[in-house]
């Protein structure tokens, strides 16, 4: 049953069927055929533009948080310095 389901999956997808036909026509190109199979099997299904936009958003958020932290640290440092000057 599993072999029949696998065959139906390959034959229903035009790209997989073309790769399978190429495999049958060129069995000597074993490594290329194996690469083509794994490329189709494990290729990213998400649009690369969405990934890049998401990555930029995450990096910008991290940068923003770090800048706020740095501002708060410098503000505390300025306050401590001002307090020290006033005590003299």
Secondary structure, DSSP 8 states (H G I E B T S, - for coil): -HHHHHHHHHHHSHHHHHHHHHHHH-TT-HHHHHHHHHHHHH---S-HHHHHHHHHHHHHHHHHHHHHHHHHHHHHHHHHHHHHHHH-
